[in-house]
Amino acid sequence: MNADFEKKFGNNIRICREKANVTQETLSAKLQLVGCDITCSAVAKAEVGQRHVYPDEIKLIKEILSVSYDDLFNVK
C-alpha cells in the first residue's frame, strides 16, 4: 500500500474509534483479549499511517468498533 492510503486508512480507524468512544488503550486491550498481539503504541502508529495494519487486525477492529469495511476503507 502507498503511504497516502495508509494515512487515510489510519485516520478512518481513529475516527471510528472516537465515534465509538473507545480509547487507544481500550482498543489495544480488546484486540489482545481476542488474540491479536498489538500494543497501544502500535494502535497509535497505525492511526497516523506509520504502521501497516494486517488483515486479521482489520477484521477484529471492524468487529470491536462495530463498523463496516466501508467505514474503514473509504479513503477518497
C-alpha positions as CSV (number, residue, x, y, z in Angstrom):
1,M,0.0,0.0,0.0
2,N,1.1,3.5,-0.5
3,A,1.8,6.0,2.3
4,D,-1.1,8.3,1.5
5,F,-3.5,5.4,1.6
6,E,-2.1,4.2,4.9
7,K,-2.5,7.6,6.5
8,K,-6.1,7.9,5.3
9,F,-6.9,4.4,6.4
10,G,-5.3,5.0,9.8
11,N,-7.3,8.2,10.2
12,N,-10.5,6.3,9.4
13,I,-9.6,3.9,12.3
14,R,-9.2,6.9,14.6
15,I,-12.5,8.4,13.5
16,C,-14.4,5.2,14.0
17,R,-12.7,4.6,17.4
18,E,-13.5,8.1,18.6
19,K,-17.1,7.7,17.4
20,A,-17.4,4.5,19.4
21,N,-15.9,6.4,22.5
22,V,-13.1,3.9,22.7
23,T,-9.5,4.9,23.7
24,Q,-6.4,3.6,22.0
25,E,-5.7,1.7,25.2
26,T,-9.1,0.1,25.3
27,L,-8.9,-0.9,21.6
28,S,-5.5,-2.4,22.2
29,A,-6.7,-4.3,25.2
30,K,-9.8,-5.6,23.4
31,L,-7.6,-6.7,20.5
32,Q,-5.3,-8.5,22.9
33,L,-8.2,-10.3,24.5
34,V,-9.2,-11.9,21.2
35,G,-5.6,-13.0,20.5
36,C,-4.2,-10.0,18.5
37,D,-0.9,-9.0,20.0
38,I,-1.0,-5.3,19.4
39,T,0.2,-2.6,21.8
40,C,-1.4,0.8,22.4
41,S,1.7,2.3,20.7
42,A,1.1,0.2,17.6
43,V,-2.5,1.4,17.5
44,A,-1.3,5.0,17.7
45,K,1.2,4.4,14.9
46,A,-1.4,2.7,12.7
47,E,-3.8,5.6,13.2
48,V,-1.2,8.0,11.7
49,G,-0.1,5.7,9.0
50,Q,3.3,4.7,10.5
51,R,2.4,1.0,10.9
52,H,0.9,-1.4,8.5
53,V,-2.4,-2.9,9.7
54,Y,-2.7,-6.6,8.8
55,P,-5.9,-8.3,7.5
56,D,-6.6,-10.1,10.8
57,E,-6.3,-6.9,12.7
58,I,-8.6,-5.1,10.3
59,K,-11.3,-7.7,10.8
60,L,-11.0,-7.5,14.5
61,I,-11.0,-3.7,14.6
62,K,-14.1,-3.8,12.4
63,E,-15.9,-6.1,14.9
64,I,-14.7,-4.4,18.1
65,L,-15.8,-0.9,16.8
66,S,-18.9,-2.2,15.2
67,V,-18.2,-0.5,11.9
68,S,-18.3,-1.7,8.3
69,Y,-15.4,-2.3,6.0
70,D,-16.6,0.8,4.0
71,D,-16.2,2.9,7.1
72,L,-12.6,1.8,7.4
73,F,-11.6,1.8,3.7
74,N,-13.4,4.9,2.5
75,V,-10.3,6.9,1.7
76,K,-11.5,9.3,-1.1
